[in-house]
Amino acid sequence: MSKIGNEVVQVDGGFELNDKDYCTCLLSTLKEIEKNTCVAMTEASNEWLYDYYKEMFINLSDLQRRLFELMFQNGWYQLENVDASKIDDKYHLLEKDYKSLSQ
């Protein structure tokens, strides 16, 4: 299994937070806010509120994506390169779980 990523931009270590730490924290927070906004959007009681949450969700998604791209460019976020068999294994596991839920 290999990693997909860019050369890591080194940041200062130690007890103080650095750019990578701030970005990691912000990315996690944005992902959580994005999920919660999606839930709020699906539970909106009227069309105006739904549209408001939808616009907020789109803006949060864009911001989260831009931050991810920044982290990826700096080598602070890496992806895993997997072969097709691993994807098939995961698919079959999820398919089995789905079928057990519908019984």
Order of alpha helices (4+ residues) and beta strands (2+ residues): beta-alpha-alpha-beta-alpha
